[in-house]
Amino acid sequence: MKLIIAVIQDKDSNRLVDALGSENFKTTKLATTGGFLKEGNTTLMIGCEDAYVDEALEIIKANCSHREQMVAPISPMGGNADSYIPKPVKVEVGGATCFILPIESFFQF
């Protein structure tokens, strides 16, 4: 058994949870915050048998799109001003970051 931890953008979460549910994957949804953009993310915990990991990853890949977003600059506030960019820049956001962990045992009470 494996535990897939998928960090995705909030915009993709409902679509992905519905797609996983329609294929009988059970998910736990956690509200999280990203460290780079300081925006809301969703972290899904998906437990599945080893044989279904690739199927779950394909569903995640199909439902989490990349997109460009304008990011306002953050003042260095006493930090190094050499790397400060004074105007908004485009960054690529979206997609999914997935971690796959082995599960030694599983209990449901």
N, C-alpha and C positions, 0 to 999 in steps of 0.2 A: 504494500500500500504506500502511496505517496501523498504528500501535501503540497499543493501548488499555491504559492502566494503570489498573486498578481496585483501590481500597483498600476492603476489606470486613471485616466482623467474622469472627473465627475460626469462630463458630457457623454461618455461612453458607457457609464455604469448600468443604467436601466436596460439598454439594448443588450448588453452582454449578459446580465443576470437572466433576462428572458430567454436568450439563446441557449445558455447553459441549462436552464430549467427545462426547456423543451426537449433536451437530450438526456434528461434525468440526472444531471450533475447537481449535487447539493452544494450550496455556497453559503458562506457567512460573510456579510458585507460590513466593513469597518470604515468610518470616516477618518481620513488622515490628511495631513498637510505636507506638501512638498517643501524641501529645503531650499531649492534654487529659486523658484518663482514665488514661493510663500503663498501658494494657492491651494484650494481644496483638491484632494485626490480621493480616490476610493481604493481601498485594499480589499481584495477578495481572498478568502481562504477556501480552497476547493480540495476536498479529500476524494481520492479515487484509486481504484486498483491500477496496478502498473500497466496493464494492457490498454487502459483508456487515457493515459497521459497525453499521447500524441493527438488523440481526438479532441481533448480539452484545449490543448495548445492551438490547434487549428481554429477552433471556435473563438478563442481569445483573439487570435490574429485577424480573423475575418471581421470582428466587431469593434476593434480599437484602431481608429484611423489616425494618421499623422496629419497635422495641420500647422500652419504658420500663425504666430500671434505676435502682436506688437507688445513690447515690454518697456514700461517707463523706467528711466534710470533711477537708481537708488543712491542717495547722497552718501559719500564716504564717511561723513560724521566723524572726523578725526582720524580716519584711516588713510591709506595711501591714495592720494589724488591722481597718481600717474595712470591708474587703470580705470578711472572714472570716465564714463561716456555720457556727455550732457544731453543727448537726445534719445528718443525711443528707438529701439532696434527690433528687428524681426528675429524670432527664435522658433525653432521647430519644436512643437509640443505634441503630445498624444502618443499613441501606440501603447505598449504595455511592457513593463519590466516584470519578469516572472522568475521566481525561485522555486526549485523543486527539491523537496526534502523527503528523506525516507522516514516512514512511520514505523516504529518498533511495535507499538500496540495501540489499540483504539478501544475506548469504552464509551458507551452511551447509556445514561441512566434515566 
